[in-house]
């Protein structure tokens, strides 16, 4: 049986083994290598591991890897092992009266927006804590921000709520609002009219009745509907993506566009992987592009596997390498950017049908909503891996 020398390394301080090279069969894949490490650890309870070579997840046998990379069996392969995530299992779902178009998780609550024009605040037991009624068109985006709740609608308005009272209405959009983001007391909106708007909000209001507020700034440059928007780690820098095939970077301090990336496909949603400083965009052509926002290059990586348009993206709350996508193909998929050949897991709807319109990944798990009128929660061990450190890709 052909063999190769490997050296096992890890960043898990409590799971280290001797780094002296040992011989293992070339035919071994992830499962067999995991058995070897568990034997070296003398683990009473086997721990599933994933393996990385030069920062890329091993998704084939050692023999196929050496062949693909043109390496000799005389080489000593350094294998870094990390705890595997366990497939995310269905935990619970909360039913609505119509399609669930948006979801945001914060603290102990889930805020959802629906095509019945109502936003609902849920606790983790499935109870509706309060409802937000006032929009006259479907709600497309929601956000929880320091005790206030933001809802954005196809009725061209954003509402800022305290409990069930709307204290502030952000007006001036010329089309449906597709996405919002917020940080501190700043709100940014993505609109189908092709404009990015910047707003200032406050939790202190002059009166108890609802007041209206115009935007502080308008950022113009997109030639089509804007589908996604996100703050970077620096609250003065934002990213927007559009059906016009572009990802744009803006400095809202100077009101200037600082970077333009042209892509081959309409972009439908985006997320920011802050630790890696990458922007992920979901496309109408079923792929996810990973962009370095400092570069005008189309993409540093492309993730493929969905069979319909990408409707939502959310970065892992702990692992800087991972994100989840939702799609009109009725699934959510978990990705590790170190494994560009395919997703790690696919999550189907518990109802057995329906396109997925939105997703958010937080400590509670992966929360998604869609055409089946349900917000669904999936959980799995090590879905948030706080022991994994990040360098770069």
C-alpha positions in Angstrom: 0.0 0.0 0.0 1.5 3.4 -1.1 2.2 5.8 1.8 3.2 9.4 2.3 4.7 11.2 5.3 2.4 13.7 7.0 2.9 16.1 9.9 -0.2 17.0 11.9 -0.5 20.6 13.3 -3.4 22.4 15.0 -4.3 25.7 16.7 -6.4 23.9 19.2 -4.1 24.1 22.2 -5.8 21.2 24.0 -5.7 18.9 21.0 -2.1 19.0 19.9 -0.2 15.9 18.9 3.5 15.2 18.3 4.5 17.0 15.1 7.0 14.2 14.1 6.2 13.1 10.6 4.4 9.7 10.3 3.6 7.5 7.4 -0.1 7.2 6.4 -1.8 5.5 3.4 -2.2 7.7 0.3 -5.8 6.6 0.0 -6.9 8.3 3.2 -9.5 11.1 3.0 -10.8 13.3 5.7 -12.5 10.5 7.7 -9.5 8.3 7.7 -7.2 11.1 8.7 -9.6 12.1 11.5 -9.3 8.5 12.8 -5.5 8.8 12.8 -5.6 12.0 14.8 -8.1 10.6 17.3 -5.8 7.5 17.7 -2.8 9.8 18.4 -4.9 11.8 20.9 -6.2 8.6 22.5 -9.6 10.2 22.5 -12.3 8.3 24.4 -15.0 10.1 22.3 -13.9 10.5 18.7 -13.8 14.1 17.5 -14.5 14.8 13.8 -11.8 17.0 12.2 -11.3 18.8 8.9 -7.8 19.1 7.4 -6.1 22.0 5.6 -3.1 22.0 3.3 -1.6 25.4 2.6 -4.8 27.0 3.9 -7.1 25.0 1.7 -9.5 22.4 3.0 -8.7 18.9 1.9 -11.8 17.6 -0.1 -10.2 14.5 -1.7 -7.8 11.7 -0.9 -4.1 12.4 -0.3 -3.2 10.6 -3.5 -5.6 12.8 -5.6 -4.3 15.9 -3.9 -0.7 15.1 -4.7 -1.6 14.4 -8.3 -3.6 17.6 -8.6 -0.8 19.7 -7.2 2.0 17.8 -9.0 3.7 16.8 -5.7 5.9 13.8 -5.1 5.1 11.1 -2.6 8.6 11.9 -1.1 7.2 15.2 0.2 6.3 15.7 3.8 2.7 17.1 3.9 1.8 19.4 6.7 -1.9 18.9 7.7 -3.6 21.4 9.9 -6.6 19.9 11.6 -9.6 21.9 13.0 -12.9 20.7 14.5 -15.5 19.8 11.9 -18.9 21.5 12.1 -21.7 19.1 12.6 -24.5 19.2 9.9 -27.0 21.8 11.0 -30.2 20.1 12.1 -33.7 21.5 12.1 -34.5 23.1 15.5 -37.8 25.0 15.1 -39.9 27.2 12.8 -42.3 30.0 13.3 -45.2 30.5 10.9 -46.4 33.8 9.4 -49.4 34.8 7.4 -47.5 35.4 4.2 -44.0 35.1 2.7 -41.1 35.9 5.0 -38.8 38.4 3.2 -36.4 39.5 5.8 -34.9 38.4 9.1 -32.4 39.8 11.7 -31.3 38.2 14.9 -29.9 40.2 17.9 -29.6 39.4 21.5 -32.6 37.1 22.5 -34.9 38.1 19.7 -35.6 37.5 16.0 -37.1 40.3 13.9 -38.9 39.3 10.7 -40.5 41.2 7.9 -43.3 39.7 5.8 -45.3 40.2 2.6 -48.3 40.8 4.8 -46.8 44.3 5.5 -46.1 43.4 9.2 -42.9 43.0 11.1 -42.8 40.7 14.1 -40.5 40.4 17.0 -40.1 36.8 18.3 -38.4 35.3 21.3 -36.5 32.0 21.0 -39.5 30.1 22.3 -41.5 31.0 19.2 -43.7 33.7 20.9 -44.5 37.0 19.2 -43.3 39.7 21.6 -44.8 42.5 19.6 -45.9 43.4 16.0 -45.1 46.5 14.0 -48.0 47.6 11.8 -48.0 50.7 9.6 -46.4 49.8 6.2 -48.9 49.4 3.4 -46.6 47.2 1.2 -44.4 44.2 1.9 -41.4 44.7 4.2 -38.1 43.9 2.5 -35.5 44.6 5.2 -35.4 44.7 9.0 -32.8 45.5 11.6 -32.5 45.5 15.4 -30.4 48.4 16.7 -29.9 49.2 20.4 -33.5 48.9 21.5 -35.1 50.3 18.4 -36.4 48.4 15.4 -36.0 49.4 11.8 -38.3 48.2 9.0 -37.9 49.0 5.3 -40.7 48.5 2.8 -41.7 48.5 -0.8 -43.9 51.4 0.2 -40.7 53.5 -0.1 -40.3 54.3 3.6 -38.2 53.2 6.5 -39.8 53.2 10.0 -38.0 53.4 13.3 -40.0 51.8 16.1 -39.8 51.8 19.9 -41.9 48.9 21.1 -45.0 49.1 18.9 -44.9 52.9 18.4 -43.3 54.3 15.2 -41.3 57.3 16.3 -39.6 58.2 13.0 -40.2 57.7 9.3 -37.4 58.1 6.8 -38.8 59.4 3.6 -37.6 60.4 0.2 -37.1 57.2 -1.7 -38.4 57.0 -5.3 -38.8 53.3 -5.4 -39.0 50.2 -3.2 -36.3 49.8 -0.5 -34.4 46.6 -1.0 -31.9 46.6 1.9 -30.7 48.6 4.9 -27.8 48.5 7.4 -27.1 50.5 10.5 -24.3 51.3 12.9 -24.5 53.6 15.9 -27.1 56.2 14.8 -26.4 55.9 11.1 -28.6 54.1 8.7 -28.0 53.4 5.0 -30.5 52.3 2.5 -30.4 50.5 -0.9 -33.3 51.5 -3.2 -34.6 50.3 -6.5 -34.3 53.9 -7.7 -30.5 53.4 -7.9 -29.6 55.7 -5.0 -27.8 55.1 -1.8 -29.2 57.2 1.0 -27.5 58.0 4.4 -29.6 58.8 7.4 -29.1 60.0 10.9 -31.5 58.6 13.6 -31.7 59.3 17.2 -33.5 57.4 20.0 -34.5 60.7 21.5 -37.4 62.4 19.7 -38.9 65.8 20.1 -42.5 64.6 20.4 -44.4 61.4 21.0 -46.0 61.4 17.6 -44.2 60.1 14.5 -42.0 62.6 12.7 -40.6 62.4 9.2 -37.0 62.9 8.2 -35.2 63.4 4.9 -31.8 61.8 4.2 -28.5 63.5 5.2 -26.9 62.5 1.9 -27.6 60.8 -1.4 -24.9 58.8 -3.2 -25.4 58.5 -6.9 -23.5 56.2 -9.4 -25.4 53.0 -9.9 -27.4 52.7 -13.1 -29.8 50.1 -11.9 -31.7 49.0 -8.8 -29.5 48.6 -5.7 -30.0 45.3 -4.1 -27.6 45.2 -1.1 -25.8 47.5 1.2 -23.4 47.1 4.1 -21.2 49.0 6.5 -17.5 48.0 6.7 -15.7 47.8 10.0 -15.1 51.5 9.5 -18.4 53.2 9.8 -17.4 55.8 7.2 -17.0 53.2 4.5 -19.9 51.3 2.9 -20.4 48.8 0.1 -23.4 48.6 -2.3 -24.2 46.1 -5.0 -26.7 46.4 -7.9 -28.5 44.8 -10.8 -26.2 47.0 -12.9 -23.4 44.3 -12.3 -21.3 46.5 -10.0 -20.0 46.5 -6.5 -19.2 50.0 -5.3 -17.3 51.3 -2.3 -18.3 54.7 -0.8 -16.8 57.1 1.7 -19.8 58.7 3.4 -17.6 61.3 5.0 -16.7 62.8 1.7 -19.7 61.5 -0.2 -17.4 60.0 -2.8 -17.2 56.6 -4.6 -13.8 55.2 -3.9 -13.8 51.9 -5.8 -15.8 50.3 -8.6 -15.8 46.6 -9.4 -17.6 45.5 -12.6 -18.9 41.9 -12.6 -20.4 39.7 -15.3 -23.7 39.2 -13.5 -26.4 41.2 -11.7 -25.7 41.3 -8.0 -28.6 40.6 -5.7 -27.2 40.7 -2.1 -24.0 41.1 -0.2 -22.2 40.4 3.1 -19.0 41.6 4.6 -16.4 39.2 6.0 -14.7 41.6 8.3 -11.8 39.5 9.5 -10.6 38.7 5.9 -11.7 42.1 4.6 -13.7 40.5 1.8 -17.1 41.4 0.4 -19.3 38.5 -0.7 -21.9 39.1 -3.4 -24.7 36.8 -4.5 -25.6 36.8 -8.2 -28.6 36.1 -10.5 -26.4 33.4 -12.1 -26.3 31.2 -9.0 -22.7 32.0 -7.9 -21.2 33.9 -5.0 -18.3 36.2 -5.7 -15.7 37.1 -3.1 -14.1 40.5 -3.6 -11.2 42.3 -2.2 -12.8 45.8 -1.9 -9.5 47.5 -2.4 -9.2 46.0 -5.9 -11.2 46.5 -9.1 -10.7 42.8 -10.0 -13.9 40.9 -10.6 -13.4 38.4 -7.8 -10.7 36.6 -5.7 -12.8 33.5 -5.4 -16.1 32.1 -6.8 -18.4 29.8 -4.9 -20.7 27.6 -6.9 -23.4 25.0 -6.1 -26.8 26.7 -6.0 -29.1 26.0 -8.9 -31.1 29.3 -8.7 -30.5 32.9 -7.8 -28.8 33.8 -4.6 -31.2 35.8 -2.4 -29.2 36.4 0.8 -25.8 36.1 2.5 -24.7 36.2 6.1 -21.2 35.8 7.6 -20.5 33.4 10.4 -20.6 35.2 13.8 -17.4 33.4 14.9 -15.4 31.8 12.1 -13.9 34.4 9.7 -13.8 31.8 6.9 -17.5 30.9 6.8 -20.7 32.2 5.5 -24.2 31.0 4.6 -26.3 31.7 1.5 -30.0 31.5 0.8 -31.4 30.8 -2.6 -34.5 30.6 -4.7 -33.6 26.9 -5.2 -35.2 26.3 -1.7 -31.9 25.8 0.1 -29.4 27.5 2.3 -25.8 26.5 1.9 -22.8 26.8 4.3 -19.5 27.7 2.8 -15.9 27.8 3.9 -13.9 30.1 1.6 -10.9 27.8 2.0 -13.0 25.1 0.1 -13.9 26.8 -3.1 -15.0 23.5 -4.8 -18.3 23.3 -3.1 -20.5 24.0 0.0 -20.0 22.2 3.2 -23.7 21.6 3.9 -27.0 22.2 2.3 -30.1 23.1 4.4 -33.5 22.2 3.0 -36.9 23.6 4.1 -38.5 21.6 6.8 -41.9 22.2 5.1 -40.5 20.5 2.0 -41.1 23.4 -0.4 -40.6 27.1 -1.1 -38.0 29.5 -2.2 -35.7 31.0 0.5 -35.6 34.8 0.5 -33.4 35.7 3.5 -30.9 34.3 6.0 -29.1 35.5 9.2 -26.3 33.5 11.0 -26.0 34.3 14.7 -25.1 32.4 17.9 -28.6 30.8 18.0 -27.9 29.2 14.6 -28.9 29.8 11.0 -32.2 31.6 10.7 -33.9 31.7 7.3 -37.3 32.7 5.9 -39.1 32.2 2.7 -42.1 31.4 0.5 -43.4 28.7 2.8 -44.3 31.5 5.3 -41.9 30.1 7.9 -38.8 31.4 9.7 -36.7 28.3 10.2 -33.9 27.8 12.7 -31.1 25.2 12.1 -28.4 24.4 14.7 -25.3 22.3 14.6 -22.3 21.8 16.9 -19.3 24.0 16.1 -21.3 26.1 13.6 -19.7 28.9 15.5 -16.1 28.0 16.1 -14.5 30.5 18.4 -11.2 28.5 18.6 -10.4 29.0 14.9 -8.1 31.9 14.2 -7.9 33.6 10.9 -4.8 34.8 9.0 -5.7 35.5 5.4 -6.6 33.7 2.2 
